[in-house]
Amino acid sequence: MKLHKRKKYWIFDMDGTLTIAQHDFLAIKNELGIPIDNDILTSLSQLPPNIREQKKIELDDIELKIAKLAKASHGCEILLKEIKVNPNRLGILTRNSFKNSLETLKAAGISDFFSQNDIICRERAIPKPNPDGIFYLMKQWNAIPEETVMIGDYLFDLEAGKQANVDTIYIDPSGSFPFRQQSNYQITKLEEILLL
């Protein structure tokens, strides 16, 4: 039986997976005035509380501008229509904020595929690569690892999936797959999941 028929619980990264990646992380770090050698959320967590809160506001504003430009990835709607059938559940695990996640999905035209309760962002769970958000969704859905899959375009997505003991699907439109070792399956377009 094909993978997409065996899995009931689908967890997607958002930016770069469901939507075309538009973030220039180096530019964002420069705009925020934070070190370039750490990821943004880790850098912010290490700042004094008053500065951290101001930088979070600035980050939200930067990300909101990016969210308004979101476009769905190639094959996104085809895949979501095919797998959004009962009893399947679809969720999102993102390092983005909740407000900006909603704006991204709306701009990309795919918000109707996801319940707001199933959008897990940095306010609801410890950010990836921590698997906390996957466990959050699985508990909410009463899901088991064998029926759950995490789909993402970056190492943090795959590491979170591995730590949660669920299958991982790695999407890389370039086909180079530098994080191949952390994934169970590799694809260059979302609709390729239907062939697995």
N, C-alpha and C positions, 0 to 999 in steps of 0.2 A: 504494500500500500504506500502511496506517495506521502512524503513528509507533510504536505499541506493538508492532507486528509487525516493524518494521525494526531496533529497538534490541535488543541482546543483553546490554548491561551497564548496570545500573541502580544509581545511587548516590543515596541519600536522606539529607537532613538528618533529624535525629531530632525534637528538640523543636520543636513548631510546624508540623511537616510530617507525620511519621508519627504523632505524638502531639499532643494539644491543648496549646497553650502554657500553661504555668502559672508561668513564671519572672517575678518582679517584679525586674527588674535594678536599678532604683533602690534598692529595699529591700535587695537583696543588697549593693550597694556601700556603703550606709550601715552595714549590719551589719559589713562587713569594715573600715570606716573608710578607704575608698579614694576617690580623686577620682571625681566623677560624669561628667566630660567625656570620659573614655576608656572603652573596653570593659574588662571585668574582667580578662581575661588579659593585655592590654597593661599595665594598671596594676600587676598583680602582677609582671610581668617587670621592671619598673623599680624594684622595692623592693630593699633590701640582702638578700643571700642568706638570712640567719637569719630575718628578718622575712617574706620571701617564702615560705619553707617553712612557717612557722606559718600564714600566711594561706591557703596552698593546702590545708592540713589543714582549716581552718575552712570554706573553700569546698566541699570534698568533703562535709563534714557537712551543710551547707545543701542542697547538690544532692541528697544521698541522701534527705533528707526529701521533697523535691519528686518525686524519682524514684518513690518508693513510692506516690505519688498518680496516676501516669500513666494516661491513658486513650487508646485508639487514636482517631485522627482519623476523621471521617466518610468512609466508603468505603475505609478503609485495607485491611481484610482482603479485600474484593472485588478490589481492584487487585492486592495481593500474590499472591493465589491465581491470578489470571489470568496474571500475568507470570512467576511462578516455575515455569517449565517449561524443560526442556533445550532448547537449550544456554544459556539465560539465566542470568546471575549477578546477585545482589542484594547490595549493600553499603550500609554506613552511614558517613557522614562527619560527625562531631560535634565540637564544641568541649568536650564533656563529658568526664569521666574514663571509663576502661574499666569500672571497677566500677559506677559509676552508670549507665552505658549499659546494662549487662546488667540492672540492677534496673529501669530504665525499660521496657525491652522486655518483661521478665517481667510487670511490673504491668499493662502495656497488653495482654498476651495475644498478642504477636506475635513472641516470641523464636524460635519454631520456623522462621521464614522466613529467618533469618540465621545463617550460620556465624560463630563467634567470630573466625575469622581475617579475616573481611570487615567487621569493626567497627573503623573507624579513628577513634581519639579523640586527645585532646591528648597522650597519652603516646607515640603511635606516629607522629605526623606534625606538622609545623608547622601550627598552627591556621589555619582559614579566616580571612580571604580568600585566604591563600596556597594555591595549587593542589597542594601537596605530597601531601596525602592522596589526591587524585584520581589523581595519577601513581603513587602507591604501589599503589592498587587495580588500575589499568590494567596495571601491570607484573606484578603477581601473577596477573592473569587473562589476560595476553597479549592485552589488548584494544587496539582502535584507536579514535581519537576519533570517527570517523563512526558507530560502533556503540554509543557510550556517551552517557549522558544524566545530568545532575545535576539533582535536584529539591529545591527549598528554598523557605523562606518569608521569607528575609531577604537583604539586599544582599550579605553575605559569601558566602552559598551561590552566588549568581549570579556574583559576581566570580571566585570560585574556578573555577567552570565555564568562564567565558569565557577565563580565563588558561590553562586546560588545553585550550582549543579543542574543547570538547564542547558539545552542545546543552544549553540550560537551560530548565527548566520552573519557573515561579514560581507558588506557591500562595498565595493571599490570600483567605481566606473573606469578607472585607468587599467584595471586588471593586474596590477602589480602585487597587491596583497602583502604589504610588509608585515602585517600582524597575523599572517596565516596560521601560525602555530597555536594561536589562542581561539581559533574558530573550528567548528565542526563542518561548516559549509561555506563556500565562497561564491558570490554572484557579482555581476557587473551592472545589472538592472533589476529592480524589484520584481518584475513579473517573472523572472527566472525562478523565483521560489516555487511557482506553479509546476515547474519541471522537475523539482527535487523529489 
